């Protein structure tokens, strides 16, 4: 971001005299210059955000995503709302690494008054925290929060709607309604998904197969997750399950 800031400053210095030459009006030139710089900054921010997100969604690399997020946190410490959003990202990376307790602690450190329904930050905060409770085996806490908070959430984008649908299917798995969870997860698996989300759903389905005694189906899924999951904790866990299967056979 420092490099981007320097480029913006240099570009602004170069453009302003040109605009003044064309308009002969310093106020108009300054306004146009500010608008152009703002558009440039927004475009660069969106591109960088997209690239950062791909580290998780396409390349399944929470380690690099976390390192970049940590750097951004240091640069935005004086901007509480942005900082809170980045903390949610940090927690997501920790969760995908399998550090559920640390992810939960990061989320609980966030001031909820800084989160918003309109930008999705409150929704993803809630979904992620409930998922942490479930993964940690703190089912009662997860259930309490699910019943209390989820009905209040208003998804305003398809991404938000999907997050709630996936959480609902995930919840059924953790409260041991395996059949209904499998039905919902299988339906979600037919949608257009990122690699990470696809593998996350596949992992739950593999565990359902495992619990139901269908070890062959579970093994096929675990193998795909292990092969494609890169540094996700589910890839590491899938490898361990495959090793256990091989010892049992």
PAZAPA-4460 file (N, C-alpha, C; in steps of 0.05 Angstrom, whole numbers, plus 32768, in hexadecimal, padded with zeros to 4 digits):
% residues 249
    n_x    n_y    n_z   ca_x   ca_y   ca_z    c_x    c_y    c_z   seq   type   mol
   8010   7FE8   8000   8000   8000   8000   8011   8019   8000     1      X     A
   8029   8018   800C   803B   802F   800C   8043   8036   7FEF     2      X     A
   8049   8021   7FE0   8051   8025   7FC4   803A   8032   7FB5     3      X     A
   8022   8029   7FBA   800A   8034   7FAD   8007   8052   7FB4     4      X     A
   800C   8058   7FCE   8009   8074   7FD7   801E   8086   7FC9     5      X     A
   8036   807C   7FC6   804B   808C   7FB9   8044   8090   7F9B     6      X     A
   803A   807B   7F8E   8032   807E   7F72   801B   8092   7F6F     7      X     A
   8008   8092   7F82   7FF2   80A5   7F81   7FFC   80C1   7F84     8      X     A
   800F   80C6   7F97   8019   80E1   7F9B   8028   80EB   7F82     9      X     A
   8039   80DA   7F77   8048   80E2   7F5F   8035   80E8   7F48    10      X     A
   8022   80D6   7F44   800E   80D9   7F2F   7FFF   80F3   7F32    11      X     A
   7FF7   80F9   7F4B   7FE8   8111   7F50   7FF8   812A   7F4A    12      X     A
   8012   812A   7F51   8024   8140   7F4C   8027   8145   7F2E    13      X     A
   8028   812F   7F1F   802B   8131   7F02   8012   813B   7EF4    14      X     A
   7FFB   8130   7EFD   7FE2   8136   7EF0   7FD8   8152   7EF5    15      X     A
   7FDC   815C   7F0E   7FD1   8176   7F15   7FD9   818D   7F03    16      X     A
   7FF3   8190   7EFC   7FFA   81A6   7EE9   7FED   81A2   7ECE    17      X     A
   7FEB   8189   7EC5   7FDF   8184   7EAB   7FC1   818D   7EAB    18      X     A
   7FB4   8186   7EC0   7F97   818D   7EC3   7F94   81AC   7EC4    19      X     A
   7FA6   81B8   7ED3   7FA5   81D6   7ED5   7FAA   81E3   7EB9    20      X     A
   7FBC   81D7   7EAA   7FC2   81E2   7E8F   7FA9   81DF   7E7D    21      X     A
   7F9B   81C9   7E81   7F83   81C4   7E70   7F6B   81D4   7E78    22      X     A
   7F67   81D8   7E93   7F4F   81E5   7E9D   7F53   8202   7EA4    23      X     A
   7F6C   820A   7EAA   7F72   8225   7EB3   7F63   822C   7ECD    24      X     A
   7F5B   8218   7EDC   7F4C   821C   7EF5   7F58   8209   7F0A    25      X     A
   7F65   8215   7F1E   7F73   8205   7F32   7F5F   81F4   7F43    26      X     A
   7F47   8200   7F49   7F34   81F1   7F59   7F29   81D9   7F4A    27      X     A
   7F22   81DE   7F31   7F18   81C8   7F20   7F2D   81B3   7F1C    28      X     A
   7F45   81BC   7F17   7F5C   81A9   7F13   7F60   8198   7F2C    29      X     A
   7F5F   81A5   7F43   7F63   8196   7F5C   7F4D   8182   7F61    30      X     A
   7F34   8189   7F5A   7F1D   8177   7F5E   7F1F   815F   7F4C    31      X     A
   7F26   8164   7F32   7F29   814E   7F1F   7F40   813C   7F28    32      X     A
   7F56   8148   7F30   7F6D   8139   7F39   7F66   8127   7F51    33      X     A
   7F57   8132   7F64   7F4F   8122   7F7C   7F3D   810B   7F74    34      X     A
   7F2B   8110   7F61   7F19   80FB   7F57   7F28   80E5   7F4A    35      X     A
   7F3B   80EC   7F39   7F4B   80D8   7F2A   7F5C   80C7   7F3E    36      X     A
   7F68   80D5   7F51   7F78   80C6   7F65   7F67   80B4   7F75    37      X     A
   7F4F   80BD   7F7D   7F3D   80AC   7F8D   7F34   8093   7F7D    38      X     A
   7F2E   8097   7F64   7F26   8080   7F53   7F3D   806C   7F50    39      X     A
   7F55   8077   7F4C   7F6D   8066   7F4A   7F72   8056   7F63    40      X     A
   7F6F   8064   7F7A   7F73   8056   7F94   7F5F   8040   7F98    41      X     A
   7F45   8046   7F91   7F30   8033   7F95   7F35   801A   7F83    42      X     A
   7F3D   8020   7F6A   7F42   800A   7F57   7F59   7FF8   7F61    43      X     A
   7F6F   8004   7F6A   7F86   7FF5   7F74   7F7E   7FE5   7F8D    44      X     A
   7F6E   7FF1   7F9F   7F65   7FE3   7FB7   7F55   7FCB   7FB1    45      X     A
   7F43   7FCE   7F9D   7F32   7FB7   7F95   7F42   7FA1   7F89    46      X     A
   7F55   7FA8   7F78   7F67   7F94   7F6C   7F77   7F85   7F81    47      X     A
   7F82   7F94   7F93   7F93   7F88   7FA8   7F82   7F76   7FBB    48      X     A
   7F69   7F7F   7FC0   7F57   7F70   7FD1   7F50   7F56   7FC3    49      X     A
   7F4B   7F58   7FA9   7F44   7F40   7F99   7F5C   7F2C   7F99    50      X     A
   7F74   7F36   7F95   7F8B   7F25   7F94   7F8F   7F17   7FB0    51      X     A
   7F8B   7F27   7FC5   7F8E   7F1C   7FE0   7F7A   7F06   7FE5    52      X     A
   7F61   7F0A   7FDC   7F4C   7EF7   7FE1   7F51   7EDD   7FD2    53      X     A
   7F5E   7EDF   7FBA   7F64   7EC8   7FAA   7F77   7EB5   7FB9    54      X     A
   7F88   7EC0   7FCA   7F9A   7EB0   7FD9   7F8C   7E9B   7FEA    55      X     A
   7F74   7EA2   7FF3   7F63   7E8F   8002   7F52   7E7F   7FEF    56      X     A
   7F43   7E8D   7FDF   7F2D   7E80   7FD0   7F37   7E6E   7FB9    57      X     A
   7F4D   7E76   7FAC   7F58   7E66   7F96   7F71   7E56   7F9D    58      X     A
   7F83   7E63   7FAB   7F9D   7E56   7FB1   7F9E   7E48   7FCC    59      X     A
   7F89   7E4C   7FDC   7F87   7E3E   7FF6   7FA0   7E42   8007    60      X     A
   7FA9   7E5B   8009   7FC2   7E60   8018   7FBC   7E74   802E    61      X     A
   7FB2   7E6B   8045   7FAC   7E7E   805B   7FC5   7E8A   8067    62      X     A
   7FDC   7E7D   8064   7FF5   7E88   8070   7FFC   7EA3   8064    63      X     A
   7FFD   7EA4   8049   8005   7EBC   803B   7FEF   7ED1   8040    64      X     A
   7FD6   7EC9   803E   7FBF   7EDB   8043   7FC2   7EE8   805F    65      X     A
   7FC8   7ED8   8072   7FCB   7EE2   808E   7FE2   7EF6   8090    66      X     A
   7FF9   7EF0   8083   8010   7F01   8084   8009   7F1D   8078    67      X     A
   7FFB   7F1D   8061   7FF4   7F36   8054   7FE0   7F45   8066    68      X     A
   7FCD   7F37   8071   7FB9   7F44   8083   7FC6   7F50   809B    69      X     A
   7FDA   7F43   80A6   7FE9   7F4E   80BE   7FF6   7F69   80B6    70      X     A
   8002   7F6A   809F   800E   7F83   8096   7FFA   7F99   8093    71      X     A
   7FE2   7F92   8088   7FCD   7FA6   8084   7FC3   7FB0   809F    72      X     A
   7FC1   7F9E   80B2   7FB8   7FA6   80CD   7FCA   7FBB   80D9    73      X     A
   7FE4   7FB8   80D5   7FF8   7FCB   80E0   7FF4   7FE7   80D3    74      X     A
   7FEC   7FE7   80B9   7FE9   8000   80AB   7FCE   800E   80B0    75      X     A
   7FBA   7FFF   80BA   7F9F   800A   80BE   7F97   800B   80DB    76      X     A
   7FAA   800B   80ED   7FA3   800A   8109   7F94   8022   8113    77      X     A
   7F96   8038   8104   7F88   8051   810C   7F6D   8054   80FD    78      X     A
   7F65   803F   80EF   7F4B   8040   80E1   7F3A   8028   80EC    79      X     A
   7F2B   802C   8101   7F1E   8017   8110   7F0C   8004   80FF    80      X     A
   7EFC   8010   80ED   7EEA   7FFF   80DD   7EF9   7FED   80CA    81      X     A
   7F0D   7FF8   80BC   7F1D   7FE8   80AA   7F2D   7FD3   80BA    82      X     A
   7F37   7FDC   80D1   7F46   7FCA   80E2   7F35   7FB2   80EB    83      X     A
   7F1C   7FB7   80F2   7F0A   7FA2   80FA   7F05   7F8E   80E4    84      X     A
   7F01   7F99   80CC   7EFD   7F88   80B4   7F15   7F76   80AF    85      X     A
   7F2D   7F81   80B3   7F45   7F71   80AF   7F48   7F5C   80C4    86      X     A
   7F3F   7F62   80DC   7F40   7F4E   80F2   7F2E   7F36   80EB    87      X     A
   7F17   7F3C   80DE   7F06   7F26   80D5   7F14   7F15   80C1    88      X     A
   7F23   7F22   80AF   7F33   7F13   809B   7F49   7F03   80A9    89      X     A
   7F55   7F0F   80BD   7F6A   7F00   80CB   7F5F   7EE7   80D9    90      X     A
   7F48   7EEB   80E5   7F3B   7ED4   80F2   7F34   7EBE   80DE    91      X     A
   7F2B   7EC6   80C6   7F24   7EB3   80B1   7F3D   7EA3   80A9    92      X     A
   7F54   7EB1   80A6   7F6D   7EA3   809F   7F75   7E8F   80B5    93      X     A
   7F73   7E98   80CE   7F7A   7E87   80E4   7F68   7E6E   80E5    94      X     A
   7F4F   7E72   80E0   7F3C   7E5C   80DF   7F43   7E48   80CA    95      X     A
   7F4A   7E52   80B2   7F51   7E40   809C   7F6C   7E32   80A0    96      X     A
   7F7C   7E3D   80B3   7F95   7E2F   80BA   7F90   7E1A   80D0    97      X     A
   7F78   7E1B   80DC   7F71   7E09   80F1   7F76   7E14   810D    98      X     A
   7F7C   7E2E   810E   7F81   7E3B   8128   7F66   7E47   8132    99      X     A
   7F54   7E35   8139   7F39   7E3E   8140   7F37   7E4F   8159   100      X     A
   7F46   7E48   816D   7F46   7E57   8186   7F50   7E73   8182   101      X     A
   7F66   7E76   8173   7F72   7E90   816E   7F5F   7EA1   815D   102      X     A
   7F52   7E93   8149   7F3E   7EA1   8138   7F27   7EAC   8149   103      X     A
   7F1E   7E9B   815C   7F08   7EA4   816D   7F10   7EBC   817E   104      X     A
   7F28   7EBB   8189   7F32   7ED1   819A   7F34   7EEB   818A   105      X     A
   7F3D   7EE9   8171   7F3F   7F01   8160   7F23   7F0D   815C   106      X     A
   7F10   7EFC   8156   7EF5   7F05   8151   7EE9   7F12   816A   107      X     A
   7EED   7F06   8181   7EE2   7F10   819A   7EEF   7F2A   81A2   108      X     A
   7F06   7F30   8197   7F14   7F4A   819D   7F09   7F61   818D   109      X     A
   7EF8   7F5C   8179   7EED   7F70   8168   7ED6   7F7F   8176   110      X     A
   7ED6   7F99   8173   7EC0   7FAA   817D   7EA9   7FA8   8169   111      X     A
   7E94   7F9A   8170   7E7D   7F95   815E   7E6F   7FAE   8155   112      X     A
   7E72   7FC4   8164   7E65   7FDD   815C   7E71   7FE8   8142   113      X     A
   7E89   7FDE   813B   7E96   7FE8   8123   7E8E   7FD8   810A   114      X     A
   7E7F   7FC2   810F   7E76   7FB1   80F9   7E5B   7FBA   80EE   115      X     A
   7E57   7FB3   80D5   7E3F   7FBD   80C7   7E30   7FA7   80B9   116      X     A
   7E16   7FA9   80B7   7E06   7F96   80A8   7E08   7F9C   808A   117      X     A
   7E0C   7FB5   8083   7E0C   7FBC   8067   7E24   7FB3   8057   118      X     A
   7E3B   7FB1   8065   7E53   7FA8   8057   7E5A   7F8A   805C   119      X     A
   7E49   7F7D   806B   7E4C   7F61   8070   7E5F   7F5A   8087   120      X     A
   7E6C   7F6E   8093   7E80   7F68   80A7   7E73   7F5B   80C0   121      X     A
   7E5B   7F64   80C8   7E4E   7F58   80DF   7E46   7F3B   80D9   122      X     A
   7E3C   7F36   80C1   7E34   7F1B   80B9   7E4B   7F08   80B9   123      X     A
   7E61   7F10   80AC   7E78   7EFD   80AB   7E86   7EFA   80C6   124      X     A
   7E85   7F0F   80D6   7E8F   7F0C   80F2   7E7F   7EF7   8100   125      X     A
   7E65   7EF8   80FE   7E53   7EE5   810C   7E57   7EC9   8102   126      X     A
   7E57   7EC6   80E8   7E5A   7EAB   80DC   7E75   7E9F   80E4   127      X     A
   7E8A   7EAF   80E3   7EA4   7EA4   80E9   7EA7   7E9C   8107   128      X     A
   7E9B   7EAD   8118   7E9D   7EA7   8135   7E8D   7E8E   813C   129      X     A
   7E76   7E8B   8130   7E66   7E72   8135   7E75   7E5A   812B   130      X     A
   7E82   7E5C   8114   7E91   7E46   8109   7EA8   7E3E   811B   131      X     A
   7EB5   7E53   8127   7ECA   7E4D   813A   7EC0   7E3E   8152   132      X     A
   7EA9   7E46   815D   7E9D   7E38   8173   7E99   7E1A   816C   133      X     A
   7E8D   7E15   8155   7E87   7DFA   814D   7EA1   7DE9   814A   134      X     A
   7EB5   7DF5   813D   7ECE   7DE6   8139   7EDD   7DE0   8153   135      X     A
   7ED9   7DF2   8167   7EE6   7DEE   8181   7ED6   7DDB   8193   136      X     A
   7EC0   7DD2   8189   7EAF   7DC0   8199   7E9E   7DCE   81AD   137      X     A
   7E9D   7DE9   81AB   7E8D   7DF9   81BD   7E71   7DFD   81B0   138      X     A
   7E63   7DE6   81AD   7E4A   7DE5   819E   7E35   7DF6   81AB   139      X     A
   7E33   7DF5   81C6   7E1E   7E05   81D3   7E21   7E23   81CF   140      X     A
   7E3A   7E2C   81CF   7E40   7E49   81CA   7E39   7E50   81AD   141      X     A
   7E40   7E3D   819B   7E3A   7E42   817F   7E1C   7E42   817A   142      X     A
   7E0D   7E30   8186   7DF0   7E2F   8183   7DE3   7E47   818F   143      X     A
   7DEC   7E50   81A6   7DE1   7E67   81B3   7DE4   7E80   81A1   144      X     A
   7DFC   7E83   8196   7E01   7E9A   8185   7DF1   7E98   816B   145      X     A
   7DEF   7E7F   8160   7DE0   7E7B   8147   7DC3   7E83   814B   146      X     A
   7DB7   7E7A   8160   7D9B   7E7F   8165   7D96   7E9D   816B   147      X     A
   7DA9   7EAA   8178   7DA6   7EC6   8180   7DAC   7EDA   816A   148      X     A
   7DC2   7ED4   815B   7DCC   7EE8   8149   7DC4   7EE4   812B   149      X     A
   7DC3   7ECB   8122   7DBE   7EC7   8106   7DA3   7ED1   80FC   150      X     A
   7D8E   7ECE   810C   7D74   7EDA   8103   7D75   7EF8   80FF   151      X     A
   7D87   7F06   810B   7D89   7F23   8108   7D98   7F2B   80EF   152      X     A
   7DA7   7F18   80E3   7DB8   7F1F   80CC   7DA7   7F22   80B3   153      X     A
   7DAD   7F36   80A3   7D9F   7F3B   808A   7DB3   7F39   8073   154      X     A
   7DB4   7F23   8065   7DC6   7F20   804E   7DBD   7F31   8037   155      X     A
   7DCE   7F42   802D   7DC7   7F54   8017   7DD5   7F4E   7FFD   156      X     A
   7DE6   7F3A   7FFD   7DF3   7F30   7FE5   7DF1   7F12   7FE4   157      X     A
   7DF5   7F07   7FCC   7DF5   7EEA   7FC9   7E0B   7EDC   7FD9   158      X     A
   7E22   7EEA   7FDC   7E38   7EDF   7FEB   7E30   7EDD   8009   159      X     A
   7E21   7EF1   8013   7E18   7EF0   802F   7E03   7EDA   8032   160      X     A
   7DF1   7ED7   801F   7DDD   7EC2   8020   7DEA   7EA6   8021   161      X     A
   7DFE   7EA3   8010   7E0C   7E89   800F   7E1A   7E83   8029   162      X     A
   7E26   7E98   8035   7E34   7E94   804F   7E21   7E89   8064   163      X     A
   7E09   7E94   8064   7DF5   7E8B   8078   7DEB   7E6F   8072   164      X     A
   7DE8   7E69   8058   7DDF   7E4E   8050   7DF4   7E39   8058   165      X     A
   7E0D   7E40   8053   7E23   7E2E   805A   7E25   7E2A   8078   166      X     A
   7E21   7E40   8087   7E22   7E3E   80A4   7E0C   7E2C   80AE   167      X     A
   7DF4   7E2E   80A2   7DDD   7E1E   80AB   7DE3   7E00   80A6   168      X     A
   7DEF   7DFA   808F   7DF6   7DDE   8089   7E0C   7DD4   809B   169      X     A
   7E1F   7DE5   80A1   7E35   7DDF   80B3   7E2A   7DDA   80CF   170      X     A
   7E18   7DEA   80D8   7E0C   7DE8   80F2   7DFF   7DCC   80F5   171      X     A
   7DF0   7DC4   80E1   7DE2   7DAA   80E2   7DF6   7D93   80E6   172      X     A
   7E0E   7D96   80DA   7E23   7D82   80DD   7E2B   7D81   80FB   173      X     A
   7E2F   7D98   8107   7E3A   7D98   8122   7E25   7D91   8137   174      X     A
   7E0C   7D94   8131   7DF7   7D8B   8144   7DEE   7D6E   813D   175      X     A
   7DFD   7D62   812A   7DFB   7D45   8124   7DE2   7D3F   8114   176      X     A
   7DD7   7D52   8105   7DC2   7D4C   80F2   7DCF   7D47   80D7   177      X     A
   7DDD   7D30   80D4   7DEF   7D2B   80BE   7DE0   7D29   80A3   178      X     A
   7DC8   7D1D   80A3   7DBA   7D19   808A   7DB1   7D33   807E   179      X     A
   7DA6   7D45   808E   7D9D   7D5F   8084   7DB5   7D70   807C   180      X     A
   7DCA   7D6E   808C   7DE3   7D7D   8085   7DEE   7D74   806A   181      X     A
   7DEE   7D5A   8065   7DF8   7D4F   804C   7DE7   7D59   8035   182      X     A
   7DCD   7D5A   8038   7DBB   7D63   8023   7DC1   7D80   801C   183      X     A
   7DC4   7D91   8030   7DC9   7DAD   802B   7DE5   7DB2   801F   184      X     A
   7DF9   7DA4   802A   7E14   7DA8   8020   7E17   7D9E   8004   185      X     A
   7E0A   7D88   7FFD   7E0B   7D7E   7FE1   7DFE   7D92   7FCE   186      X     A
   7DE8   7D9E   7FD7   7DDC   7DB3   7FC6   7DEE   7DCB   7FC2   187      X     A
   7DFB   7DD4   7FD7   7E0D   7DEA   7FD5   7E25   7DE4   7FC4   188      X     A
   7E2D   7DCB   7FC3   7E44   7DC2   7FB4   7E40   7DC5   7F95   189      X     A
   7E26   7DC7   7F8D   7E20   7DC9   7F71   7E22   7DE6   7F67   190      X     A
   7E26   7DF9   7F79   7E28   7E15   7F72   7E44   7E1C   7F69   191      X     A
   7E46   7E33   7F5C   7E61   7E3C   7F54   7E70   7E46   7F6C   192      X     A
   7E85   7E39   7F73   7E94   7E3E   7F8C   7EB1   7E42   7F87   193      X     A
   7EBE   7E50   7F99   7EDB   7E52   7F98   7EE6   7E37   7FA1   194      X     A
   7F00   7E32   7F9B   7F0C   7E19   7FA2   7F0B   7E14   7FC0   195      X     A
   7F11   7E29   7FCF   7F12   7E26   7FED   7EF6   7E1E   7FF7   196      X     A
   7EE1   7E2C   7FEF   7EC7   7E26   7FF9   7EBE   7E0A   7FF0   197      X     A
   7EC4   7E03   7FD7   7EBE   7DE8   7FCD   7ECB   7DD3   7FDE   198      X     A
   7EE4   7DD6   7FE4   7EF2   7DC3   7FF5   7EE8   7DC2   8012   199      X     A
   7EE0   7DD9   801C   7ED5   7DDA   8037   7EBB   7DCA   8039   200      X     A
   7EAA   7DCD   8025   7E91   7DBE   8025   7E97   7DA0   8021   201      X     A
   7EA9   7D9A   800F   7EB1   7D7E   800A   7EBC   7D71   8024   202      X     A
   7ECA   7D81   8034   7ED5   7D77   804D   7EBF   7D6F   8060   203      X     A
   7EAA   7D7F   8063   7E94   7D78   8074   7E86   7D5F   806A   204      X     A
   7E82   7D5D   8050   7E76   7D45   8044   7E87   7D2C   8048   205      X     A
   7EA1   7D2F   8047   7EB3   7D19   804B   7EB0   7D0F   8068   206      X     A
   7EAE   7D22   807B   7EAB   7D1A   8097   7E90   7D0D   809C   207      X     A
   7E7B   7D15   808D   7E61   7D08   8090   7E63   7CEC   8085   208      X     A
   7E70   7CE8   806E   7E74   7CCD   8064   7E83   7CBC   8078   209      X     A
   7E98   7CC7   8083   7EA8   7CB9   8097   7E97   7CB0   80AF   210      X     A
   7E87   7CC3   80B9   7E76   7CBC   80D0   7E61   7CA7   80C9   211      X     A
   7E58   7CA7   80B0   7E44   7C94   80A7   7E50   7C79   809F   212      X     A
   7E6B   7C77   80A1   7E78   7C5E   809A   7E7E   7C5A   807D   213      X     A
   7E79   7C6E   806C   7E7F   7C6C   8050   7E9C   7C76   804B   214      X     A
   7EAF   7C65   8052   7ECB   7C6D   8052   7ED6   7C71   8036   215      X     A
   7ECB   7C63   8023   7ED4   7C66   8007   7ECE   7C82   7FFD   216      X     A
   7EB5   7C8A   8001   7EAC   7CA5   7FF8   7EBB   7CBA   8007   217      X     A
   7EBF   7CB6   8021   7ECE   7CC9   8031   7EEB   7CCC   8028   218      X     A
   7EF7   7CB5   8022   7F13   7CB5   8018   7F17   7CC3   7FFE   219      X     A
   7F04   7CC0   7FEC   7F06   7CCF   7FD2   7F05   7CED   7FD7   220      X     A
   7EF4   7CF5   7FE8   7EF1   7D12   7FEE   7F0A   7D1C   7FFD   221      X     A
   7F13   7D0D   8011   7F2B   7D16   8020   7F43   7D18   800D   222      X     A
   7F45   7D06   7FFA   7F5C   7D07   7FE8   7F5B   7D20   7FD7   223      X     A
   7F43   7D27   7FCD   7F41   7D40   7FBD   7F48   7D58   7FCE   224      X     A
   7F3F   7D59   7FE6   7F45   7D70   7FF8   7F62   7D72   7FFE   225      X     A
   7F6F   7D5B   8003   7F8C   7D5A   8008   7F9B   7D64   7FEF   226      X     A
   7F93   7D5B   7FD8   7FA2   7D62   7FBF   7F9E   7D7F   7FB8   227      X     A
   7F87   7D8B   7FBD   7F81   7DA6   7FB3   7F81   7DBB   7FC9   228      X     A
   7F82   7DB3   7FE3   7F7E   7DC6   7FF9   7F96   7DD5   8001   229      X     A
   7FAE   7DD0   7FF5   7FC6   7DDF   7FFB   7FCB   7DE1   8019   230      X     A
   7FCA   7DF9   8024   7FD1   7DFD   8041   7FB8   7E00   8053   231      X     A
   7FA1   7DF9   8049   7F89   7DF9   805A   7F8B   7DE3   806F   232      X     A
   7F81   7DE8   8086   7F82   7DD3   809B   7F72   7DBB   8094   233      X     A
   7F5E   7DBE   8083   7F4E   7DA7   807B   7F5E   7D94   8069   234      X     A
   7F71   7DA0   805A   7F83   7D8F   8049   7F95   7D7E   805B   235      X     A
   7FA0   7D8B   8070   7FB2   7D7C   8082   7FA2   7D67   8091   236      X     A
   7F8A   7D6D   8099   7F7A   7D5A   80A8   7F71   7D43   8095   237      X     A
   7F6C   7D4A   807C   7F64   7D35   8069   7F7B   7D21   8065   238      X     A
   7F93   7D2C   8064   7FAA   7D1A   8061   7FAC   7D07   8079   239      X     A
   7FA7   7D11   8091   7FA7   7D00   80A8   7F92   7CEA   80A8   240      X     A
   7F7A   7CF2   809E   7F64   7CDF   809C   7F6B   7CC9   8087   241      X     A
   7F78   7CD1   8071   7F7F   7CBD   805D   7F94   7CA9   8068   242      X     A
   7FA6   7CB4   8078   7FBA   7CA2   8085   7FAD   7C8F   8098   243      X     A
   7F99   7C98   80A6   7F8A   7C87   80B9   7F7B   7C71   80A9   244      X     A
   7F6F   7C79   8093   7F61   7C66   8082   7F74   7C50   8078   245      X     A
   7F8C   7C58   806F   7F9F   7C45   8064   7FA8   7C31   807A   246      X     A
   7FAA   7C3A   8093   7FB2   7C28   80A8   7F9C   7C14   80AF   247      X     A
   7F83   7C1D   80AB   7F6C   7C0C   80B2   7F67   7BF7   809D   248      X     A
   7F70   7BFD   8084   7F6A   7BEA   806E   7F7E   7BD3   806D   249      X     A
***
